[in-house]
Amino acid sequence: SPSILSCPLDVHSGNVARKLGLLIRKQNDAKAVTELDTVLRSFDFKDPVKYDFALFGLGAIDKFI
């Protein structure tokens, strides 16, 4: 079930999440995953991972960050 998953956090998705105000923590660690997970679950508790592609994709665009 997607509801038990957490969004993977890498350098791209972390930077985008910070720029969008979804993540405050500066390190990409387990605490940051929990922080981002809480925000994404507030958008969709049943499938918080569906936002992964958007976060990663925006991070791949050079001019976005």
C-alpha atoms as one frame of an Amber mdcrd trajectory, in Angstrom:
protein
   0.000   0.000   0.000   1.416   3.437  -0.931   0.257   4.841   2.408   3.062
   3.041   4.262   5.818   4.423   2.017   7.849   7.589   2.460   9.158   9.791
  -0.319  12.836   9.113  -0.999  14.998  12.102  -0.224  18.018  12.862  -2.372
  19.884  16.059  -3.134  17.434  17.077  -5.897  14.166  16.409  -4.086  15.579
  17.908  -0.869  16.604  21.155  -2.552  13.253  21.481  -4.307  11.342  20.730
  -1.108  13.303  23.446   0.680  12.728  25.964  -2.108   8.989  25.223  -1.998
   8.916  25.565   1.788   8.070  21.903   2.358  11.285  21.153   4.238  13.163
  23.300   6.743  15.896  20.911   7.890  19.171  21.508   6.047  20.541  17.960
   6.176  19.183  15.161   4.006  18.802  12.585   6.757  16.143  10.470   8.471
  14.780  13.488  10.358  14.368  15.353   7.067  12.515  12.375   5.566  10.147
  12.430   8.547   9.632  16.191   8.201   8.909  15.974   4.473   6.751  12.885
   4.987   4.551  14.768   7.449   3.976  17.584   4.955   3.302  15.265   2.004
   0.872  13.182   4.082  -1.059  16.373   4.848  -1.641  16.668   1.077  -2.554
  12.997   0.524  -2.402  10.519   3.398  -3.184   7.547   1.128  -0.325   8.178
  -1.328   2.302  10.666  -0.126   4.919   9.198  -2.474   3.143  10.402  -5.608
   4.930  13.737  -5.178   8.386  12.162  -5.578   8.467  12.482  -9.371   7.540
  16.174  -9.239  10.164  16.977  -6.595  12.882  15.063  -8.416  11.864  16.411
 -11.841  11.945  20.033 -10.740  15.369  19.400  -9.212  16.662  18.204 -12.563
  15.851  21.581 -14.142  18.980  23.704 -13.748  17.219  27.055 -13.511  14.633
  25.944 -10.936  17.103  25.813  -8.066
